[in-house]
Amino acid sequence: MDESGATWHVNVVDETGSTNADLLAAAVAGAPDRSVLVARHQTAGRGRLDRTWVAPPGANLLVSVLFRTVPDHPHELTQRVALAARDAADRVAGVHAGLKWPNDLLVDGAKLAGVLAQAGVVDGHLDHVVVGIGVNVGWAPEGGARLGDGIDPLVVLDALLAAFDALPADVHDRYRTSLVTLGQQVRVERPADVLEGRAIDVGRDGRLAVLDSCGITHHLDTGDVVHLRPA
């Protein structure tokens, strides 16, 4: 429960195709704000750029959250979920993660969690947002990070929801200082092109500022970021 008294409405299922897809459908059917859908196993989970995301049954936290109260900058919801997951990882497992723009969680460069938001549009207007997150708890793919053995994903969820409610009204500074992308040489892969440069800032609108080799600053809404190692 947050300071306003709003509660979470949590539903746990053994298996589904995608918690995001299910919750988007539930939103249209009238599911309340702060509805939470957890699956012990997802058969059709998706990540950024439509990548398939599948984990062994019961191993990881696979959850989506419905937000009907959408801020002026909807990306703030994904930032809040990512920050809450970061706090939960620290509290439950003592794992200290940083954020990679826009919302992945990294531990020493290895991916611990990914966040994917999808908008629900009604009559041409943004009506709600569903934010899904997959956290590697007991299992991780090759090259990934995880929280560790013997940790119940639902304990991580409880910590994540509590951490979300504890976040301040303005999370921009906290998100910015948690973003390990800043200061890094990056390659940003976009549908139409690829940009390389140094990530120098992130705006309140969520856009990443990248300074290229010609001294031009690009403000990016979307893209798949790769942190480049020094030559």
C-alpha positions as CSV (number, residue, x, y, z in Angstrom):
1,M,0.0,0.0,0.0
2,D,1.3,3.4,-0.9
3,E,0.9,6.7,1.0
4,S,-2.4,7.4,-0.7
5,G,-3.8,4.0,0.6
6,A,-3.8,2.4,-2.9
7,T,-3.3,-1.4,-2.7
8,W,-1.9,-3.9,-5.1
9,H,-4.2,-6.5,-6.7
10,V,-2.0,-9.6,-7.1
11,N,-2.9,-12.7,-9.1
12,V,-0.5,-15.6,-9.5
13,V,-0.9,-18.2,-12.2
14,D,1.1,-21.3,-12.9
15,E,1.6,-20.7,-16.6
16,T,0.6,-18.3,-19.4
17,G,1.8,-17.1,-22.7
18,S,2.7,-13.5,-21.7
19,T,1.7,-11.6,-18.5
20,N,1.9,-8.4,-20.5
21,A,-0.6,-9.6,-23.1
22,D,-2.9,-11.0,-20.4
23,L,-2.9,-7.8,-18.4
24,L,-3.5,-5.6,-21.4
25,A,-6.6,-7.7,-22.2
26,A,-7.6,-7.6,-18.5
27,A,-7.3,-3.8,-18.6
28,V,-9.8,-3.5,-21.5
29,A,-12.1,-5.8,-19.5
30,G,-11.9,-3.4,-16.5
31,A,-9.1,-4.6,-14.3
32,P,-8.3,-2.1,-11.6
33,D,-5.3,0.2,-11.3
34,R,-2.2,-1.5,-9.8
35,S,-3.3,-5.0,-10.9
36,V,-0.3,-7.4,-10.8
37,L,-0.1,-10.6,-12.7
38,V,2.6,-13.1,-11.9
39,A,3.4,-16.3,-13.8
40,R,5.5,-19.1,-12.6
41,H,6.2,-19.9,-16.2
42,Q,5.8,-17.9,-19.4
43,T,5.7,-19.6,-22.8
44,A,5.6,-16.5,-25.0
45,G,7.4,-13.8,-23.0
46,R,8.8,-11.0,-25.1
47,G,11.7,-8.6,-24.5
48,R,12.8,-5.5,-26.2
49,L,12.9,-5.6,-30.0
50,D,10.5,-8.6,-29.9
51,R,13.2,-11.0,-28.5
52,T,11.8,-14.2,-27.0
53,W,12.2,-14.4,-23.2
54,V,11.8,-17.9,-21.6
55,A,12.9,-19.1,-18.2
56,P,12.5,-22.5,-16.5
57,P,9.2,-22.9,-14.6
58,G,9.3,-21.4,-11.1
59,A,12.9,-20.2,-11.4
60,N,12.5,-16.4,-11.9
61,L,10.1,-13.5,-11.2
62,L,7.9,-13.0,-14.3
63,V,5.4,-10.2,-13.5
64,S,3.4,-7.4,-15.2
65,V,1.8,-4.4,-13.5
66,L,-1.2,-2.4,-14.8
67,F,-1.1,1.4,-14.2
68,R,-4.2,3.4,-15.0
69,T,-2.7,6.6,-13.5
70,V,-0.2,7.6,-16.2
71,P,2.2,10.5,-15.6
72,D,2.9,13.2,-18.2
73,H,6.0,11.3,-19.1
74,P,4.8,7.6,-19.3
75,H,8.4,6.3,-19.3
76,E,8.6,7.3,-15.6
77,L,6.6,4.2,-14.8
78,T,9.3,1.9,-16.3
79,Q,11.9,3.9,-14.4
80,R,10.1,3.4,-11.2
81,V,9.7,-0.4,-11.7
82,A,13.4,-0.7,-12.6
83,L,14.4,1.3,-9.5
84,A,12.1,-0.8,-7.3
85,A,13.6,-4.0,-8.7
86,R,17.0,-2.6,-8.0
87,D,16.1,-2.0,-4.4
88,A,14.5,-5.4,-4.1
89,A,17.6,-7.2,-5.4
90,D,19.7,-5.4,-2.8
91,R,17.2,-6.1,0.1
92,V,16.5,-9.7,-0.7
93,A,19.8,-11.0,-2.0
94,G,22.4,-8.3,-1.3
95,V,22.9,-7.9,-5.0
96,H,23.9,-4.4,-6.1
97,A,22.7,-3.6,-9.6
98,G,22.9,-0.6,-11.9
99,L,20.6,0.5,-14.7
100,K,21.3,0.4,-18.4
101,W,19.3,2.8,-20.4
102,P,16.4,2.6,-20.8
103,N,15.6,0.1,-18.0
104,D,17.7,-3.1,-17.9
105,L,19.3,-4.1,-14.6
106,L,23.0,-5.0,-14.8
107,V,25.4,-6.6,-12.3
108,D,29.0,-6.2,-13.4
109,G,27.8,-5.8,-17.0
110,A,25.7,-8.9,-16.9
111,K,21.9,-8.6,-17.3
112,L,19.9,-9.3,-14.2
113,A,16.5,-8.1,-15.3
114,G,14.7,-6.4,-18.2
115,V,11.6,-4.2,-18.3
116,L,9.1,-3.8,-21.1
117,A,6.2,-1.4,-21.2
118,Q,3.2,-1.5,-23.5
119,A,0.6,1.2,-23.8
120,G,-3.2,0.7,-23.9
121,V,-4.9,3.1,-26.2
122,V,-8.7,3.7,-26.0
123,D,-10.4,6.0,-28.5
124,G,-7.1,7.3,-29.7
125,H,-5.9,8.3,-26.3
126,L,-3.4,6.7,-23.9
127,D,-5.6,5.0,-21.3
128,H,-3.2,2.8,-19.3
129,V,0.3,1.3,-19.3
130,V,1.3,-2.3,-18.6
131,V,4.9,-2.7,-17.3
132,G,6.4,-6.1,-17.4
133,I,9.7,-7.2,-15.7
134,G,11.6,-10.4,-15.7
135,V,14.1,-10.8,-12.9
136,N,16.6,-13.7,-13.0
137,V,16.2,-15.1,-9.5
138,G,17.4,-18.8,-9.5
139,W,18.3,-19.1,-13.2
140,A,20.0,-17.0,-15.8
141,P,20.9,-17.6,-19.4
142,E,24.5,-17.9,-20.3
143,G,26.3,-14.6,-19.6
144,G,23.4,-13.3,-17.4
145,A,23.3,-12.5,-13.7
146,R,20.9,-13.9,-11.1
147,L,20.0,-13.3,-7.4
148,G,21.0,-16.8,-6.2
149,D,19.7,-20.1,-5.0
150,G,16.9,-20.7,-2.5
151,I,15.1,-17.4,-3.1
152,D,11.4,-17.5,-3.7
153,P,10.5,-15.2,-6.7
154,L,7.3,-14.1,-4.7
155,V,9.5,-12.8,-1.9
156,V,11.3,-10.7,-4.5
157,L,7.9,-9.5,-5.8
158,D,6.9,-8.4,-2.3
159,A,10.1,-6.5,-1.9
160,L,9.7,-4.9,-5.3
161,L,6.1,-3.7,-4.6
162,A,7.1,-2.3,-1.2
163,A,10.1,-0.5,-2.8
164,F,7.9,0.9,-5.5
165,D,5.6,2.4,-2.9
166,A,8.6,3.9,-1.0
167,L,10.0,5.8,-4.0
168,P,9.9,9.6,-3.8
169,A,7.5,11.7,-5.8
170,D,10.3,12.7,-8.2
171,V,12.6,9.9,-9.2
172,H,14.6,11.6,-12.0
173,D,17.7,12.3,-10.0
174,R,17.7,8.8,-8.5
175,Y,17.2,7.2,-11.9
176,R,20.0,9.4,-13.4
177,T,22.5,8.4,-10.6
178,S,21.6,4.8,-11.0
179,L,22.2,4.8,-14.8
180,V,25.6,3.1,-15.4
181,T,25.1,4.0,-19.1
182,L,26.1,7.6,-18.5
183,G,29.7,8.3,-19.2
184,Q,30.1,5.2,-21.3
185,Q,31.0,4.9,-24.9
186,V,27.9,3.3,-26.5
187,R,26.5,1.9,-29.7
188,V,22.8,2.6,-30.1
189,E,21.1,0.3,-32.6
190,R,17.9,1.8,-34.0
191,P,15.5,0.6,-36.7
192,A,16.9,3.0,-39.3
193,D,20.5,3.4,-38.2
194,V,23.3,2.9,-35.7
195,L,24.8,5.7,-33.6
196,E,28.1,5.5,-31.7
197,G,29.2,8.1,-29.1
198,R,29.4,8.9,-25.4
199,A,26.3,8.8,-23.3
200,I,26.3,12.2,-21.4
201,D,22.9,12.7,-19.9
202,V,19.3,11.6,-19.7
203,G,16.4,14.1,-19.7
204,R,13.3,14.2,-17.7
205,D,11.5,13.1,-20.8
206,G,13.6,9.9,-20.7
207,R,15.6,10.6,-23.8
208,L,19.3,9.6,-23.7
209,A,21.8,12.3,-24.8
210,V,24.7,10.9,-26.9
211,L,27.6,13.0,-28.0
212,D,29.1,11.6,-31.3
213,S,32.6,12.0,-32.6
214,C,31.7,15.1,-34.6
215,G,30.6,16.9,-31.4
216,I,26.9,16.6,-32.2
217,T,24.5,15.7,-29.4
218,H,21.7,13.3,-30.3
219,H,18.6,12.9,-28.0
220,L,17.3,9.4,-28.4
221,D,13.8,8.2,-27.5
222,T,14.4,4.5,-28.2
223,G,17.2,2.2,-29.2
224,D,19.1,-0.9,-28.1
225,V,22.2,0.2,-26.3
226,V,25.5,-1.7,-26.2
227,H,28.1,-0.5,-23.7
228,L,31.4,-0.5,-25.6
229,R,34.5,-1.6,-23.9
230,P,37.7,0.5,-24.3
231,A,39.9,-0.6,-27.1
